[in-house]
């Protein structure tokens, strides 16, 4: 069910990663994002898998939450796998049929690209959405992008929009699930029929979803205006971000893990 998807949700397990300064977690996420796209050897992939497991264990994320985070991405990963395996013609041919050829390079590239997507989603969840509240993400982004204020960039407004978008991902998923159940109770069927009929059926979901989204946006704007929200000018924070010694230790350890990962890939090239 759509309501089981945990993408964009905060899961409070009171772990070390939950308590780590969000600015350092965003920096770690960027480092791991670069590492995921840099590596290309099987040994580095094994090291990346081990580091990802360490991240999940450190964050105390339950297996059910991990699976529900990955579940929406599996079809896309399979599509990327099939697309690469049948379009890359380099290397030794392993299997062929008429104009279709499967090569060893195509298989390795397909596996690499699919795993990159999966590890990317897991790193995003561990360092950001599952272990950090949207408010802390907004504060961290505002702090990290504060030098851009010199160039008149609306840093506070941009970080606020990002946090609101993250916050409303699970809300929209739940709303979609409710609308689909309501339409199914009225006789709608999304699993049978031709592709055109299925597309017409999903239109009955999209229109109420757009109306509900605009209504929520309007309610949020009225609520923010009623509380005299005026952007980032002269605003103070109830809980300002402070980097502690424990945060630095966690940051250095995970940074060393990323360095080992990239070093492993360079060594086995």
C-alpha positions in Angstrom: 0.0 0.0 0.0 1.1 3.6 -0.6 0.7 4.3 3.1 3.6 1.9 3.8 6.1 3.9 1.8 8.5 5.6 4.2 10.2 7.9 1.7 10.4 11.4 3.2 9.4 10.3 6.6 11.3 11.0 9.9 11.7 7.9 12.0 12.9 8.8 15.5 15.0 5.9 16.9 17.2 8.3 19.1 20.4 7.0 17.5 23.8 8.7 17.2 23.0 9.8 13.7 19.7 11.3 14.8 21.6 13.5 17.3 24.4 14.5 14.9 24.4 18.1 13.6 22.3 18.2 10.4 24.9 20.4 8.6 27.5 17.7 9.0 25.0 15.1 7.7 24.3 17.1 4.6 28.0 17.3 3.9 28.4 13.6 4.5 25.5 13.0 2.1 27.2 15.0 -0.6 30.5 13.1 -0.1 28.7 9.7 -0.3 26.8 11.0 -3.3 30.1 11.7 -5.1 31.5 8.3 -3.9 28.5 6.4 -5.3 28.9 7.8 -8.7 32.7 7.6 -8.7 33.2 3.9 -7.8 33.0 1.2 -10.5 34.7 -2.0 -9.3 33.1 -5.0 -7.6 35.3 -4.6 -4.6 34.2 -1.0 -4.1 30.6 -2.1 -4.4 31.1 -4.6 -1.7 32.7 -1.9 0.5 29.8 0.4 -0.3 27.4 -2.3 0.8 29.2 -2.8 4.1 29.3 1.0 4.7 25.6 1.3 3.9 24.8 -1.5 6.4 26.9 0.3 9.0 24.9 3.5 8.4 21.6 1.6 8.8 22.8 -0.1 12.0 24.1 3.2 13.4 20.8 4.9 12.7 18.9 1.9 14.2 16.6 1.9 11.2 14.2 -1.2 11.3 14.3 -3.6 8.3 10.6 -2.9 7.6 11.3 0.8 7.2 14.4 0.1 5.0 12.3 -2.2 2.7 9.4 0.3 2.5 12.0 3.0 1.5 13.4 0.8 -1.3 10.2 -0.7 -2.5 9.1 2.3 -4.7 12.6 2.4 -6.3 12.8 -1.3 -7.2 10.8 -0.9 -10.5 13.0 2.0 -11.6 16.1 0.0 -10.7 14.9 -2.9 -12.8 14.1 -0.6 -15.7 17.6 0.8 -15.6 19.0 -2.7 -15.4 17.1 -3.9 -18.5 17.8 -0.7 -20.4 21.6 -1.0 -19.9 21.8 -4.7 -20.4 20.1 -4.5 -23.8 21.6 -1.3 -25.1 25.3 -1.7 -24.3 27.0 -3.7 -27.1 30.6 -3.5 -25.9 32.5 -6.6 -24.6 32.1 -10.3 -25.1 28.7 -11.6 -26.2 27.1 -13.8 -23.6 23.8 -14.4 -25.3 22.1 -13.3 -28.5 18.8 -13.7 -30.3 18.3 -12.0 -33.6 19.1 -8.3 -33.1 19.3 -8.6 -29.2 22.7 -9.1 -27.7 23.8 -9.4 -24.1 27.4 -8.7 -23.3 29.6 -9.0 -20.2 30.2 -5.3 -20.1 26.4 -4.7 -20.5 25.7 -6.9 -17.5 28.3 -5.3 -15.3 27.1 -1.8 -16.3 23.5 -2.7 -15.7 24.3 -4.1 -12.2 26.4 -1.1 -11.4 23.8 1.5 -12.4 21.0 -0.3 -10.5 23.0 -0.6 -7.3 24.1 3.0 -7.6 20.4 4.0 -7.5 19.6 1.8 -4.5 22.6 2.9 -2.5 21.8 6.5 -3.4 18.3 6.2 -2.0 19.6 4.5 1.2 22.2 7.2 1.8 19.6 9.9 1.2 17.3 8.3 3.7 19.9 7.6 6.4 21.7 11.0 6.3 18.6 13.1 5.6 14.9 12.1 5.7 14.8 9.2 8.2 17.2 10.7 10.7 16.5 14.5 10.4 13.3 16.4 10.8 12.3 18.8 8.0 12.8 21.8 10.3 16.4 20.8 11.0 17.1 20.2 7.3 15.8 23.7 6.6 18.0 25.2 9.4 21.0 23.3 8.1 20.5 24.3 4.5 20.1 27.9 5.5 23.3 27.8 7.6 25.3 26.1 4.8 24.0 28.5 2.1 24.3 31.7 4.3 27.4 33.0 2.3 25.0 33.3 -0.7 23.2 36.1 1.1 26.0 38.4 0.0 24.7 38.0 -3.6 21.1 38.7 -2.5 20.0 35.1 -2.8 16.9 34.3 -0.7 18.5 31.6 1.3 15.9 31.3 4.1 13.0 31.1 1.6 14.7 28.5 -0.5 15.5 26.3 2.5 12.0 26.7 3.8 10.5 25.5 0.4 12.8 22.5 0.4 11.8 21.5 3.9 8.1 21.9 3.1 8.5 19.8 0.0 10.1 17.0 2.0 7.5 17.3 4.8 4.6 16.9 2.3 5.9 13.8 0.5 4.4 11.4 3.0 1.3 13.5 3.3 0.7 13.4 -0.4 1.3 9.6 -0.5 -1.3 9.1 2.2 -3.7 11.4 0.4 -3.2 9.4 -2.8 -3.9 6.2 -1.0 -7.1 7.5 0.5 -8.3 8.8 -2.9 -7.5 5.4 -4.6 -9.5 3.5 -1.9 -12.4 5.9 -2.3 -12.4 5.5 -6.1 -12.1 1.7 -5.8 -15.2 1.7 -3.5 -17.0 3.4 -6.3 -16.0 0.7 -8.8 -12.7 2.1 -10.2 -10.2 -0.6 -11.3 -6.5 0.2 -11.7 -5.2 -3.3 -12.3 -7.1 -4.6 -15.4 -7.9 -3.4 -18.8 -5.8 -1.8 -21.5 -3.1 0.8 -20.8 -5.4 3.5 -22.1 -8.1 2.4 -19.6 -5.6 2.3 -16.8 -4.5 5.8 -17.7 -8.1 7.1 -17.7 -8.6 5.4 -14.3 -5.6 7.2 -12.8 -7.0 10.6 -14.0 -9.7 10.1 -11.4 -6.9 10.0 -8.8 -4.8 12.9 -10.2 -7.6 15.5 -10.4 -8.7 15.2 -6.7 -5.0 14.9 -5.7 -4.2 18.3 -7.4 -7.3 19.9 -5.8 -6.3 18.6 -2.4 -2.7 19.7 -2.8 -3.7 23.3 -3.7 -6.1 23.3 -0.8 -3.3 22.2 1.6 -1.0 24.8 0.2 -3.6 27.5 0.7 -4.2 26.4 4.3 -0.4 26.4 5.0 -0.1 29.9 3.5 -2.9 31.2 5.7 -1.5 29.5 8.8 2.0 31.0 8.2 0.4 34.4 7.5 -1.7 34.2 10.7 1.6 33.6 12.7 3.1 36.7 11.1 5.7 34.8 9.1 7.8 37.3 7.2 10.7 35.3 5.9 14.3 35.2 7.3 14.8 38.9 8.1 15.7 39.4 11.8 14.4 36.0 12.8 15.8 34.2 15.8 15.8 30.4 16.5 14.6 28.6 19.5 17.1 25.9 19.2 20.2 27.2 17.3 22.5 24.5 15.7 25.7 23.8 17.6 28.4 21.3 16.6 29.5 19.1 19.5 32.5 16.9 20.0 30.4 13.8 19.3 29.2 15.3 16.0 32.8 15.7 14.9 33.7 12.1 15.8 30.7 10.8 13.8 31.6 13.0 10.9 35.3 12.0 10.8 34.4 8.3 11.0 31.9 8.4 8.1 34.3 10.6 6.2 37.0 8.1 6.6 34.6 5.4 5.4 34.0 7.3 2.2 37.8 7.8 1.8 38.3 4.0 2.2 35.6 3.4 -0.4 37.1 5.6 -3.0 40.6 4.3 -2.2 39.3 0.7 -2.7 38.0 1.6 -6.1 41.3 3.3 -7.1 43.3 0.3 -5.9 41.4 -2.3 -7.8 41.0 -0.4 -11.1 
